Amino acid sequence: MMNSINERPLAEMMKTADIKKRIEELKKERNAVILAHVYQRKEVQDIADFVGDSLELSRKALDTKADIIVFCGVRFMAETAAVLNPDRIVLLPEKDASCPLADMATAGQLVLKKKEYPNAVVVSYVNSSADVKAKSDICCTSANAVEVVNSLKGKQVLFVPDKNLGSFVASRTDKDVILWPGHCYVHKNIKAGKIKKLKRKHPKAKVMAHPECNQDVIRFADYVGSTSQMTKYVKDSKSKEFIVGTENGLIYRMKKENPDKRFYPVNAVCGTMKLTTLKSVLSALEEMKNRVTVPKSVSTKAKKAIDKMLGIE
């Protein structure tokens, strides 16, 4: 137990401006890069070198020349960065920042399910553990899931672990898609009634929905896509108002890039995405703590599945 102010971690005693300055100093000293998902807090997005969705961040992690990657996201994202960069140090500012969706599928469960469907090609959503990716044939993100599945030669696909995304893919392919009973609680809690209420209040607004949403929400949407695809849709659209059917964090990026447009949130918040703070980013860099590693026996196999995904445009 800490008994005096002198025993408190340095990050807890610093003001926001000082924390940002110290983070910048440490980035240069340690040759570090900060990657942040679009669902992160706005102040965390602001100090990141790159902000994006899972696919964008995967590509950026692969291309980086930094010695240290500070991944402001959840564990499966940091694991992916570690798999793609075995010779670099990957830090996750909040060690407890897990993804409830990713936790809904284990490697052991997948092995058993593969025995039920021996001819199925296993497609694991990037929102899964490295262990699950290692047992998969190819990975996908919400941005390229349809393209990935349609690129496969096999007719039967076992899609892990998000049922809603799998259903969305199934509606856009002639493959036989076997669904895993997992879900993102953030998107599952976005209700069609809420969307319709916002639409009545803002009749000119275009409705956007993430493919992890429930099917009744997707059917009501004007546009369905990943966060990066939504961002492009907003930029290219002549509309000035949008109902954003995904985690609230995306709106911060959209407002910055489109100051002349208005965005209406559905009040969807991912608790673990919001765990990361400026203080935890500084602590990770200052103390070089919460390093994420993946055993070589797992990473070698997981990388093959990730590389196959990254090879599809």
C-alpha positions in Angstrom: 0.0 0.0 0.0 1.3 3.5 -0.9 1.8 5.7 2.1 3.1 8.9 0.6 2.8 11.0 -2.5 6.4 10.2 -3.4 5.5 6.5 -3.8 2.7 7.1 -6.3 3.5 6.3 -10.0 4.8 9.2 -11.9 2.0 9.2 -14.4 -0.6 9.7 -11.7 1.1 12.9 -10.5 1.4 14.6 -13.9 -1.0 17.0 -15.6 -2.4 16.1 -19.1 -0.1 18.4 -21.0 2.9 17.0 -19.2 1.8 13.5 -19.9 1.5 14.2 -23.6 4.9 15.8 -23.7 6.5 12.9 -21.8 4.9 10.4 -24.1 6.3 12.2 -27.1 9.8 12.3 -25.5 9.7 8.5 -24.8 8.5 7.7 -28.3 11.6 9.3 -29.7 13.9 7.9 -27.1 12.6 4.3 -27.5 11.8 4.5 -31.2 8.2 3.7 -30.5 5.0 4.0 -32.5 1.5 4.3 -31.0 -1.4 2.7 -32.8 -5.0 3.3 -31.6 -8.3 1.9 -32.6 -11.1 4.3 -33.5 -13.0 3.2 -30.4 -10.4 4.6 -28.1 -10.9 7.7 -26.0 -10.5 10.9 -28.0 -7.4 12.0 -26.1 -5.8 8.6 -26.8 -6.6 8.9 -30.5 -5.0 12.4 -30.4 -1.6 11.1 -29.2 -1.5 8.1 -31.6 0.7 8.1 -34.7 -2.1 6.2 -36.5 -5.8 5.6 -35.8 -7.8 3.1 -37.7 -9.9 -0.1 -37.7 -8.6 -3.7 -37.3 -7.5 -4.1 -40.9 -5.8 -0.7 -41.1 -4.0 -1.3 -37.9 -2.9 -4.8 -39.0 -1.3 -3.3 -42.1 0.3 -0.5 -40.2 1.7 -2.9 -37.6 3.3 -4.9 -40.4 4.8 -1.8 -42.1 6.2 -0.1 -39.0 9.9 0.5 -38.6 9.6 1.2 -34.9 11.3 -1.0 -32.3 8.3 -0.7 -29.9 4.6 -0.8 -30.8 2.2 0.6 -28.2 -1.2 -0.8 -29.1 -4.1 1.2 -27.7 -6.9 -1.3 -28.2 -7.7 -4.7 -26.8 -5.6 -7.9 -26.4 -6.3 -9.7 -29.7 -5.1 -6.6 -31.6 -1.8 -6.5 -29.6 -1.4 -10.2 -30.2 -1.9 -9.7 -34.0 0.8 -7.0 -33.9 3.1 -9.4 -32.0 2.5 -12.2 -34.5 3.3 -9.9 -37.4 6.3 -8.4 -35.6 8.1 -11.2 -33.7 11.3 -9.1 -33.4 9.6 -6.0 -32.0 8.2 -5.2 -28.5 4.5 -4.9 -28.4 2.9 -3.2 -25.3 -0.7 -3.2 -24.3 -1.3 -0.2 -22.0 -4.1 -1.9 -20.1 -3.4 -5.6 -19.4 -7.0 -6.3 -18.7 -8.3 -4.8 -22.0 -9.7 -8.0 -23.4 -12.4 -8.4 -26.0 -15.5 -10.3 -24.8 -16.3 -11.4 -28.4 -12.8 -12.9 -28.8 -13.3 -14.7 -25.5 -16.3 -16.5 -26.9 -14.2 -18.9 -28.9 -11.2 -21.0 -27.7 -8.8 -23.1 -29.7 -10.1 -26.2 -27.9 -13.7 -25.4 -28.9 -12.6 -24.8 -32.5 -10.8 -28.1 -32.7 -13.9 -29.9 -31.7 -16.1 -28.0 -34.1 -13.7 -28.7 -37.0 -14.2 -32.4 -36.3 -18.0 -31.9 -36.9 -17.3 -30.1 -40.2 -14.1 -31.7 -41.6 -14.5 -30.2 -45.0 -15.2 -26.7 -43.9 -12.7 -23.9 -44.4 -12.2 -22.1 -41.1 -12.4 -18.3 -41.3 -11.6 -16.5 -38.1 -12.6 -13.0 -37.6 -9.6 -10.9 -36.5 -11.5 -10.4 -33.2 -10.2 -13.7 -31.9 -7.2 -15.0 -30.0 -3.9 -15.9 -31.6 -4.6 -19.5 -30.5 -7.8 -19.5 -32.5 -6.1 -17.9 -35.5 -3.5 -20.6 -35.4 -6.3 -23.2 -35.8 -7.8 -21.3 -38.7 -7.2 -21.4 -42.5 -7.6 -17.6 -43.0 -8.5 -14.5 -41.0 -10.8 -11.6 -42.0 -11.9 -8.3 -40.6 -15.3 -6.6 -40.9 -13.9 -4.6 -43.8 -12.9 -7.6 -45.9 -15.0 -10.5 -44.6 -17.1 -10.9 -47.7 -14.1 -10.7 -50.0 -12.2 -13.3 -47.9 -15.1 -15.8 -48.0 -15.8 -15.3 -51.7 -12.1 -15.9 -52.4 -12.2 -19.4 -51.0 -12.3 -22.5 -53.2 -14.3 -24.6 -50.7 -18.1 -24.3 -50.6 -18.5 -24.8 -46.8 -17.2 -22.1 -44.4 -16.9 -22.3 -40.6 -17.1 -18.6 -39.5 -15.7 -17.8 -36.1 -16.7 -16.2 -33.7 -19.2 -13.5 -34.5 -22.6 -14.8 -35.6 -23.9 -11.4 -36.8 -21.0 -10.7 -39.0 -21.2 -14.3 -40.3 -24.9 -13.8 -41.1 -24.0 -10.6 -43.0 -21.4 -12.5 -45.0 -23.7 -15.4 -45.7 -26.2 -13.0 -47.2 -23.6 -11.9 -49.7 -22.1 -15.2 -50.8 -23.1 -18.5 -52.3 -21.0 -20.4 -49.7 -22.6 -22.5 -47.0 -21.6 -20.5 -43.9 -21.7 -22.3 -40.5 -22.1 -19.7 -37.8 -20.4 -19.7 -34.4 -22.7 -18.5 -31.5 -20.6 -15.5 -30.5 -21.4 -11.8 -30.5 -20.1 -8.3 -29.7 -22.2 -7.1 -26.8 -21.7 -3.5 -27.9 -23.3 -4.0 -31.3 -25.8 -6.6 -30.1 -27.2 -3.9 -27.7 -27.8 -1.5 -30.6 -31.5 -1.9 -31.1 -33.6 -1.2 -34.2 -36.0 0.8 -32.0 -33.3 3.2 -31.0 -32.2 3.6 -34.6 -35.8 4.3 -35.8 -36.3 6.8 -33.0 -33.2 8.7 -34.1 -34.4 8.5 -37.7 -37.7 10.1 -36.8 -35.9 12.9 -34.9 -33.4 13.3 -37.8 -35.3 12.3 -41.0 -32.6 13.5 -43.3 -29.8 11.5 -41.6 -28.3 8.5 -43.3 -28.3 5.4 -41.1 -25.0 3.5 -40.9 -24.5 0.2 -39.2 -21.6 -2.1 -38.4 -22.0 -5.7 -39.7 -21.7 -6.9 -36.1 -25.2 -5.4 -35.5 -28.4 -7.4 -35.3 -30.0 -8.2 -38.6 -33.0 -5.9 -38.0 -30.6 -3.0 -37.6 -28.7 -4.0 -40.8 -31.9 -4.2 -42.8 -32.9 -0.7 -41.7 -29.5 0.8 -42.5 -28.7 2.9 -45.6 -25.1 1.7 -45.4 -23.5 -1.3 -43.7 -19.7 -1.4 -43.3 -16.7 -1.5 -41.1 -15.5 1.7 -39.3 -13.0 2.5 -42.1 -15.7 1.9 -44.7 -18.2 4.1 -42.7 -15.5 6.8 -42.6 -15.1 6.7 -46.3 -18.9 6.6 -46.9 -19.3 9.8 -44.8 -16.5 11.6 -46.6 -17.9 10.7 -50.1 -21.5 11.3 -49.2 -23.4 14.5 -50.1 -25.5 14.0 -47.0 -24.8 16.2 -44.0 -26.3 14.1 -41.2 -25.6 10.5 -40.1 -26.8 8.1 -37.5 -23.7 6.1 -36.5 -24.6 2.5 -35.6 -21.4 1.5 -33.9 -19.2 2.4 -30.9 -19.3 6.1 -30.0 -15.5 6.5 -30.4 -15.7 6.5 -34.2 -17.7 9.8 -34.1 -14.7 11.7 -32.8 -12.7 10.8 -35.9 -15.6 11.6 -38.2 -16.1 15.0 -36.7 -12.4 15.8 -37.1 -12.4 14.8 -40.7 -15.9 16.2 -41.6 -16.4 19.4 -39.5 -19.3 20.5 -41.7 -21.4 17.3 -41.0 -23.4 16.2 -38.0 -23.4 12.8 -36.3 -25.9 11.2 -34.0 -24.6 8.4 -31.7 -26.6 5.4 -30.6 -24.8 5.5 -27.2 -22.8 2.3 -27.7 -19.7 2.1 -25.5 -17.1 -0.7 -25.3 -15.9 -0.7 -21.7 -12.6 -2.5 -22.4 -11.8 -0.2 -25.3 -12.2 2.8 -22.9 -9.9 1.3 -20.3 -6.8 2.8 -22.0 -5.9 6.3 -20.8 -3.0 8.7 -21.4 -1.7 7.7 -18.0 -1.7 4.0 -18.9 0.0 4.8 -22.2 2.7 6.7 -20.4 3.1 4.0 -17.8 3.5 1.3 -20.4 6.3 3.3 -22.2 7.9 4.5 -19.0 8.1 1.1 -17.4 8.1 -1.0 -20.5 5.3 -3.1 -19.0 2.4 -5.2 -20.2 4.4 -6.7 -23.1 2.3 -9.0 -25.2 4.0 -12.1 -26.6 2.8 -15.1 -28.6 4.6 -18.5 -28.5 6.4 -19.3 -31.7 4.4 -22.5 -32.1 1.3 -20.5 -32.2 2.5 -17.3 -33.9 3.9 -19.2 -36.9 0.5 -20.8 -37.7 -1.5 -17.7 -36.8 0.7 -15.6 -39.2 -0.1 -17.8 -42.1 -3.8 -17.2 -41.6 -3.2 -13.4 -41.2 -0.9 -13.2 -44.2 -3.6 -14.9 -46.4 -6.0 -12.2 -45.3 -3.6 -9.4 -45.9 -3.0 -10.8 -49.4 -6.6 -10.1 -50.4 -7.3 -6.6 -51.6 
